[in-house]
Amino acid sequence: MDLLPLEDPRWLELDHRNWSQGQRSPWAPDAPFVPNELSKLCDDPADLDRFNALWPWLCSEGTAWPAAYAVVPYAVAFAERLAPERRSDYLFFVGLVAMCSGPGGGESSEIEPFLAGSYQHALSRALTLLAQTLICRHDATETRFLLAALAALKGHTALGEVLNHLDCVSGTCPRCGEEVYPQELQEIS
């Protein structure tokens, strides 16, 4: 799998939340330079705190920014280096990028042509890792997120979104006006 080299100058072109045109936004001085964070994760992919601090800059609130597509192959490579029971965070991120960039996926950026092959190859490798990970013990929430990622990677992004946001399923009954949040969903979310 081809990874965009960390020293490649094209990283500067790959925007993410509060990083645009090769620099941090003035109102977000803590916005990371993605290759710096990936370099540290290359040394220690088990540093999930670092990864969990990074990924919301790349893909969140229904948006996958251009840098996310370059990070997906790294996330898959990091997941491969971890035991199946420790790779869920990386695999959920990969699924989330797929959810956000699939049909109806929100405001996501188009993938840069130079990233497309590596990104697609990483998605297919992530499916195998997900299968290995799903057989491990997980709580209901982690299982839900892994199933959401699996649905997205299989091309069912709408199903992935529903599973991802299952804890938010509620609404107003059109007949009685009551807020509906089924007890069964509260118990499994």
KEMI-866099 format. One line per field, with one value per residue (C-alpha): residue number from 1; chain; z, x, y. Coordinates in nm, 4 decimals, padded with zeros to 6 digits. Layout:
k	NUM, ...;
c	A, ...;
up	Z, ...;
east	X, ...;
north	Y, ...;
% end
This chain:
k	1, 2, 3, 4, 5, 6, 7, 8, 9, 10, 11, 12, 13, 14, 15, 16, 17, 18, 19, 20, 21, 22, 23, 24, 25, 26, 27, 28, 29, 30, 31, 32, 33, 34, 35, 36, 37, 38, 39, 40, 41, 42, 43, 44, 45, 46, 47, 48, 49, 50, 51, 52, 53, 54, 55, 56, 57, 58, 59, 60, 61, 62, 63, 64, 65, 66, 67, 68, 69, 70, 71, 72, 73, 74, 75, 76, 77, 78, 79, 80, 81, 82, 83, 84, 85, 86, 87, 88, 89, 90, 91, 92, 93, 94, 95, 96, 97, 98, 99, 100, 101, 102, 103, 104, 105, 106, 107, 108, 109, 110, 111, 112, 113, 114, 115, 116, 117, 118, 119, 120, 121, 122, 123, 124, 125, 126, 127, 128, 129, 130, 131, 132, 133, 134, 135, 136, 137, 138, 139, 140, 141, 142, 143, 144, 145, 146, 147, 148, 149, 150, 151, 152, 153, 154, 155, 156, 157, 158, 159, 160, 161, 162, 163, 164, 165, 166, 167, 168, 169, 170, 171, 172, 173, 174, 175, 176, 177, 178, 179, 180, 181, 182, 183, 184, 185, 186, 187, 188, 189;
c	A, A, A, A, A, A, A, A, A, A, A, A, A, A, A, A, A, A, A, A, A, A, A, A, A, A, A, A, A, A, A, A, A, A, A, A, A, A, A, A, A, A, A, A, A, A, A, A, A, A, A, A, A, A, A, A, A, A, A, A, A, A, A, A, A, A, A, A, A, A, A, A, A, A, A, A, A, A, A, A, A, A, A, A, A, A, A, A, A, A, A, A, A, A, A, A, A, A, A, A, A, A, A, A, A, A, A, A, A, A, A, A, A, A, A, A, A, A, A, A, A, A, A, A, A, A, A, A, A, A, A, A, A, A, A, A, A, A, A, A, A, A, A, A, A, A, A, A, A, A, A, A, A, A, A, A, A, A, A, A, A, A, A, A, A, A, A, A, A, A, A, A, A, A, A, A, A, A, A, A, A, A, A, A, A, A, A, A, A;
up	00.0000, -00.0963, 00.1805, 00.0986, 00.2342, 00.5419, 00.3850, 00.0643, 00.0065, -00.1060, 00.2625, 00.2715, 00.0083, 00.2055, 00.4152, 00.7309, 00.9980, 01.0663, 00.8299, 00.4892, 00.2172, 00.4023, 00.7377, 01.0567, 01.0893, 01.3277, 01.5515, 01.5885, 01.6844, 01.8074, 01.4658, 01.3986, 01.1021, 01.0086, 00.9022, 01.2423, 01.4207, 01.1826, 01.2398, 01.6116, 01.5446, 01.3118, 01.6146, 01.8439, 01.6766, 02.0169, 02.1218, 02.0734, 02.2751, 02.0088, 01.7275, 01.8952, 01.9318, 01.5598, 01.3760, 01.4572, 01.2704, 00.9646, 00.9646, 01.1809, 01.1689, 00.8371, 00.6646, 00.5447, 00.4611, 00.1968, 00.4534, 00.5768, 00.2503, 00.2912, 00.6532, 00.5860, 00.4472, 00.7537, 00.9845, 00.8182, 00.8452, 01.2149, 01.2742, 01.1116, 01.3666, 01.6610, 01.8036, 01.6776, 02.0125, 02.0042, 01.6503, 01.6743, 01.6861, 01.3622, 01.1861, 01.2987, 01.1615, 00.8246, 00.8236, 00.9230, 00.6298, 00.4015, 00.5548, 00.5070, 00.1511, 00.0304, -00.1366, 00.0736, 00.2852, 00.3597, 00.2680, 00.2180, -00.0173, -00.3245, -00.2986, -00.4722, -00.7731, -00.6403, -00.3267, -00.4875, -00.5490, -00.2050, -00.0380, -00.2222, -00.1499, 00.2191, 00.2318, 00.0999, 00.3499, 00.6310, 00.5653, 00.6560, 00.9700, 01.0663, 01.0317, 01.2620, 01.5080, 01.5205, 01.6724, 01.9745, 02.2890, 02.2741, 02.4616, 02.2807, 02.1805, 02.0298, 01.8484, 01.7083, 01.5804, 01.4209, 01.2509, 01.1275, 00.9798, 00.8223, 00.6633, 00.5192, 00.3829, 00.2168, 00.0420, 00.2726, 00.3975, 00.4983, 00.7176, 00.8587, 00.9494, 01.1233, 01.3267, 01.4032, 01.5367, 01.6918, 02.0293, 01.8802, 01.7312, 01.8611, 01.7326, 01.7896, 01.7374, 01.4604, 01.6362, 02.0016, 01.9996, 02.2558, 02.2255, 02.1234, 02.2269, 02.2558, 02.5777, 02.3782, 02.1994, 02.5226, 02.6646, 02.3703, 02.2929;
east	00.0000, 00.1390, 00.1543, 00.1985, 00.5495, 00.5466, 00.7997, 00.5951, 00.5167, 00.1631, 00.0653, 00.0554, -00.2205, -00.4326, -00.6645, -00.8381, -01.0448, -00.8716, -00.5824, -00.6029, -00.3609, -00.0670, -00.1209, -00.3219, -00.6161, -00.5368, -00.8294, -00.6979, -00.3300, -00.3529, -00.4535, -00.2038, 00.0250, -00.0838, 00.2566, 00.4017, 00.1304, 00.1575, 00.5323, 00.4736, 00.2086, 00.4486, 00.6759, 00.3890, 00.0603, -00.0704, -00.0859, -00.4613, -00.4866, -00.2751, -00.4796, -00.8092, -00.6885, -00.5984, -00.8891, -01.1604, -00.9468, -00.9711, -01.3274, -01.6166, -01.9657, -02.0340, -01.7264, -01.4131, -01.1415, -00.8748, -00.6118, -00.8403, -00.7981, -00.4195, -00.4449, -00.6710, -00.3850, -00.1772, -00.4656, -00.4962, -00.1197, -00.1303, -00.4270, -00.2352, 00.0425, -00.1960, -00.3715, -00.7311, -00.8788, -00.6798, -00.7488, -01.1123, -01.0362, -00.8391, -01.1006, -01.3893, -01.2050, -01.1630, -01.5338, -01.6241, -01.4285, -01.6105, -01.9460, -01.8727, -01.7508, -02.0141, -02.3452, -02.5198, -02.2074, -02.2302, -01.9960, -01.6868, -01.4103, -01.3311, -01.0355, -00.7233, -00.6426, -00.2945, -00.4536, -00.7362, -00.5543, -00.3968, -00.7236, -00.9265, -00.6667, -00.6710, -01.0508, -01.0376, -00.7650, -00.9681, -01.2506, -01.0264, -00.9074, -01.2664, -01.3638, -01.0772, -01.1692, -01.5412, -01.4845, -01.3116, -01.5001, -01.6493, -01.9118, -02.2326, -02.1074, -01.7807, -01.9670, -02.2113, -01.9273, -01.7506, -02.0735, -02.1210, -01.7707, -01.8371, -02.1617, -01.9851, -01.6961, -01.9452, -02.0989, -02.3991, -02.3149, -02.6726, -02.6871, -02.3467, -02.4787, -02.7840, -02.5673, -02.3195, -02.5953, -02.8141, -02.7822, -02.9529, -03.2537, -03.5546, -03.8304, -04.1706, -04.4678, -04.6827, -05.0005, -04.9528, -04.6587, -04.4630, -04.0861, -04.0100, -03.6864, -03.7459, -03.6191, -03.4499, -03.2306, -03.1423, -03.0253, -02.8011, -02.6541;
north	00.0000, 00.3369, 00.5926, 00.9588, 01.0178, 01.2374, 01.4737, 01.5132, 01.8831, 01.7943, 01.7582, 02.1368, 02.1290, 01.8818, 02.0925, 01.9825, 02.1525, 02.4852, 02.4112, 02.5741, 02.6774, 02.5309, 02.6976, 02.6960, 02.9262, 03.2131, 03.1151, 02.7566, 02.7724, 02.4127, 02.2728, 01.9939, 01.9552, 01.6030, 01.4607, 01.5547, 01.3596, 01.0650, 01.0522, 01.0058, 00.7416, 00.5585, 00.5200, 00.4177, 00.3206, 00.2109, 00.5787, 00.5945, 00.9168, 01.0886, 00.9380, 01.0271, 01.3856, 01.3939, 01.2345, 01.4932, 01.7482, 01.5218, 01.3929, 01.5019, 01.6436, 01.4754, 01.6165, 01.4415, 01.6950, 01.6250, 01.5236, 01.2440, 01.0543, 01.0611, 00.9453, 00.6447, 00.4293, 00.5191, 00.4300, 00.0904, 00.0350, 00.1291, -00.1030, -00.3886, -00.3404, -00.3779, -00.6802, -00.7087, -00.6054, -00.2778, -00.1514, -00.0382, 00.3352, 00.3244, 00.1145, 00.3307, 00.6356, 00.4606, 00.3781, 00.7323, 00.8747, 00.6292, 00.7344, 01.1018, 01.0638, 00.8187, 00.9061, 01.1664, 01.1993, 01.5676, 01.8474, 01.6335, 01.7293, 01.5295, 01.2999, 01.4236, 01.2009, 01.1233, 00.9689, 00.7704, 00.4413, 00.4217, 00.5209, 00.2536, -00.0129, 00.0820, 00.0538, -00.3027, -00.3986, -00.2441, -00.4925, -00.7861, -00.6092, -00.5318, -00.8977, -00.9967, -00.7230, -00.7940, -01.1370, -00.9818, -00.8857, -00.5329, -00.3406, -00.2433, 00.1015, -00.0216, -00.3001, -00.0441, 00.1760, -00.1208, -00.2284, 00.1292, 00.1213, -00.2176, -00.0964, 00.2085, 00.0039, -00.2312, 00.0727, 00.1111, 00.4581, 00.5432, 00.2329, 00.3244, 00.6685, 00.5222, 00.2849, 00.5616, 00.7861, 00.5207, 00.6911, 00.9966, 00.8187, 01.0013, 01.2181, 01.3624, 01.1353, 01.2880, 01.1738, 01.2617, 01.5028, 01.2992, 01.2715, 00.9156, 00.7507, 00.3774, 00.2229, -00.0531, 00.2018, 00.3756, 00.0444, -00.0481, 00.2942;
% end
